C-alpha cells in the first residue's frame, strides 16, 4: 500500500489517499486546520467493494478492524499496551472480546493511590463494567493489587518482568505451549 498527500495553496494538508498496488484508492483521510494551525483529521473514507464506509473518528476506524478480527476468530484476545491509542477503539467495538490493559507505570502522577488517576486510565473502570475489558496486567503483585483497587476492576494479574544481559537460546522443542517466554 502506498499513499499520496494533497496540500492546498498554503501548504496545509487537506487529504491523504492510500492506494493499492494498481493505484486504486482504498482509504482517504480528510483534514482541516486546527486552531493551532495543525492538520486535524475530520473524516476517513474506506472503499469496501463497491461501497464507501465513512468514519468520523480514528477510534471508529480502528474499532472497525478490531471487529473484523473478532468476527474471523472466535478465540481472539486483545491486549492494550498504549491506552491513549487503543482504549477509544475498544470502547467503540461492536463485539465483546476478552481484552486486557497492560500497565507499565504508576497510576497517578505522584505514585500515591489516593491522588487523581492519570486521565488516560480513567476509561478503564467504565470499560470493565461494560464488559469491554476483561482485566489488567501489571508487572508486580503490588501493582496488580493497586490497579484493581484504584480502577475498581475485579480481574488484575501480575506477570513479572525482569531483565537479563545474556541471551539464552531455548530450543523450540523444549518450550511449553501457552507459556510466555519473553515479551519485548
C-alpha positions as CSV (number, residue, x, y, z in Angstrom):
1,X,0.0,0.0,0.0
2,X,1.3,3.5,-0.9
3,X,-0.1,6.9,-0.1
4,X,-0.1,10.4,-1.5
5,X,-0.7,13.6,0.4
6,X,-2.6,16.6,-1.1
7,X,-2.0,20.2,0.1
8,X,-3.7,23.5,-0.5
9,X,-2.0,26.7,-1.8
10,X,-0.8,27.5,1.7
11,X,0.9,24.1,2.1
12,X,-1.8,22.8,4.5
13,X,-2.6,19.1,4.4
14,X,-6.1,18.5,3.1
15,X,-6.2,14.8,2.1
16,X,-4.1,11.7,2.4
17,X,-5.0,8.9,-0.1
18,X,-3.9,5.3,0.4
19,X,-3.8,3.2,-2.8
20,X,-3.3,-0.5,-3.7
21,X,-0.7,-1.9,-6.0
22,X,-2.9,-1.0,-9.0
23,X,-3.1,2.6,-7.8
24,X,-6.8,2.2,-6.9
25,X,-7.8,4.4,-3.9
26,X,-8.6,2.4,-0.8
27,X,-8.6,4.9,2.1
28,X,-8.9,8.6,2.1
29,X,-8.3,10.8,5.2
30,X,-9.6,14.4,5.1
31,X,-8.1,17.2,7.2
32,X,-8.9,20.8,8.1
33,X,-6.7,23.1,10.1
34,X,-7.0,23.3,13.9
35,X,-6.7,26.4,15.9
36,X,-3.0,25.5,16.4
37,X,-2.6,25.6,12.6
38,X,-2.0,21.8,12.5
39,X,-3.8,19.2,10.4
40,X,-6.9,17.8,12.2
41,X,-8.5,14.6,10.9
42,X,-12.1,15.2,10.1
43,X,-13.2,12.1,8.1
44,X,-11.9,8.7,6.9
45,X,-13.4,7.0,3.9
46,X,-12.7,3.4,3.0
47,X,-13.6,1.6,-0.2
48,X,-15.1,-1.8,0.6
49,X,-16.2,-3.5,-2.7
50,X,-18.5,-1.1,-4.4
51,X,-19.4,0.8,-1.2
52,X,-17.7,3.6,0.7
53,X,-17.6,3.3,4.5
54,X,-17.1,6.5,6.4
55,X,-15.6,7.1,9.9
56,X,-15.7,10.4,11.7
57,X,-13.1,9.4,14.3
58,X,-9.9,7.4,14.1
59,X,-11.1,5.2,17.0
60,X,-14.2,4.1,15.0
61,X,-11.9,3.2,12.1
62,X,-9.7,1.2,14.4
63,X,-12.7,-0.4,16.0
64,X,-14.0,-1.5,12.6
65,X,-10.8,-3.5,12.0
66,X,-10.7,-4.9,15.5
67,X,-14.3,-6.1,15.0
68,X,-13.3,-7.7,11.7
69,X,-10.5,-9.6,13.6
70,X,-13.0,-10.6,16.2
71,X,-15.5,-11.9,13.6
72,X,-12.8,-14.0,12.0
73,X,-11.5,-15.6,15.2
74,X,-13.9,-16.6,17.9
75,X,-10.9,-17.1,20.2
76,X,-9.4,-13.7,19.7
77,X,-7.8,-11.9,22.7
78,X,-6.7,-8.3,22.6
79,X,-4.1,-6.6,24.6
80,X,-3.9,-2.8,25.0
81,X,-0.4,-1.6,25.6
82,X,-0.9,2.0,24.8
83,X,-4.2,3.3,26.4
84,X,-4.5,6.5,24.5
85,X,-4.4,4.9,21.1
86,X,-6.4,1.7,21.7
87,X,-8.9,2.2,24.5
88,X,-11.1,4.5,22.4
89,X,-11.3,1.8,19.8
90,X,-12.2,-0.9,22.4
91,X,-15.0,1.4,23.6
92,X,-16.4,1.7,20.0
93,X,-16.2,-2.0,19.2
94,X,-19.4,-3.9,18.5
95,X,-18.0,-7.3,19.5
96,X,-17.1,-8.2,23.1
97,X,-13.7,-9.8,23.0
98,X,-11.5,-10.8,26.0
99,X,-9.3,-7.7,26.3
100,X,-6.6,-6.7,28.8
101,X,-4.9,-3.5,29.6
102,X,-1.2,-3.6,30.3
103,X,0.3,-1.2,32.8
104,X,3.9,-0.1,32.8
105,X,3.9,2.8,35.2
106,X,2.3,4.5,38.1
107,X,-1.5,5.1,38.0
108,X,-1.2,8.6,39.4
109,X,1.3,11.5,38.7
110,X,2.6,11.3,42.3
111,X,2.6,7.5,42.6
112,X,0.2,7.7,45.6
113,X,-3.1,5.8,45.2
114,X,-5.2,8.5,46.8
115,X,-4.3,11.0,44.1
116,X,-6.2,11.6,40.9
117,X,-5.6,8.8,38.4
118,X,-4.0,9.7,35.1
119,X,-6.7,10.7,32.6
120,X,-5.6,8.0,30.1
121,X,-6.5,5.3,32.6
122,X,-9.9,6.7,33.6
123,X,-11.9,4.9,30.8
124,X,-10.7,1.5,32.2
125,X,-13.3,1.4,35.0
126,X,-16.3,2.0,32.8
127,X,-15.0,-0.3,30.0
128,X,-14.5,-3.1,32.6
129,X,-18.1,-2.5,33.9
130,X,-19.4,-2.7,30.3
131,X,-17.5,-6.0,29.7
132,X,-15.2,-4.5,27.1
133,X,-12.1,-5.1,29.2
134,X,-11.7,-8.4,31.0
135,X,-8.8,-7.4,33.2
136,X,-5.5,-5.7,33.8
137,X,-1.9,-6.9,33.6
138,X,0.9,-5.4,35.7
139,X,4.5,-6.4,36.3
140,X,4.3,-6.9,40.1
141,X,1.8,-8.3,42.6
142,X,1.6,-4.9,44.3
143,X,0.9,-3.0,41.1
144,X,-1.7,-5.6,40.2
145,X,-3.5,-5.2,43.6
146,X,-3.2,-1.4,43.4
147,X,-4.6,-1.2,39.9
148,X,-7.6,-3.4,40.8
149,X,-8.3,-1.3,43.8
150,X,-7.9,2.1,42.2
151,X,-9.7,1.3,38.9
152,X,-12.3,-1.0,40.6
153,X,-11.6,-3.9,38.3
154,X,-12.2,-7.5,39.6
155,X,-9.5,-9.2,37.5
156,X,-6.0,-7.9,37.8
157,X,-3.0,-10.1,37.0
158,X,0.7,-9.8,37.5
159,X,3.3,-11.1,35.0
160,X,6.7,-10.5,36.5
161,X,9.1,-8.5,34.3
162,X,12.8,-8.8,34.5
163,X,16.0,-8.0,32.6
164,X,18.9,-10.2,31.7
165,X,22.1,-9.1,30.0
166,X,22.6,-12.6,28.5
167,X,20.6,-14.1,25.7
168,X,19.6,-17.7,26.5
169,X,18.7,-19.7,23.4
170,X,15.9,-22.1,24.2
171,X,15.3,-24.9,21.7
172,X,11.8,-24.7,20.3
173,X,11.2,-28.4,21.1
174,X,11.7,-27.7,24.9
175,X,9.2,-24.8,25.0
176,X,5.9,-25.2,26.9
177,X,2.8,-24.3,24.8
178,X,0.8,-21.4,26.3
179,X,3.7,-20.1,28.4
180,X,5.2,-16.7,27.8
181,X,9.0,-16.9,27.4
182,X,9.7,-13.2,26.8
183,X,8.0,-10.0,26.0
184,X,9.9,-7.4,24.1
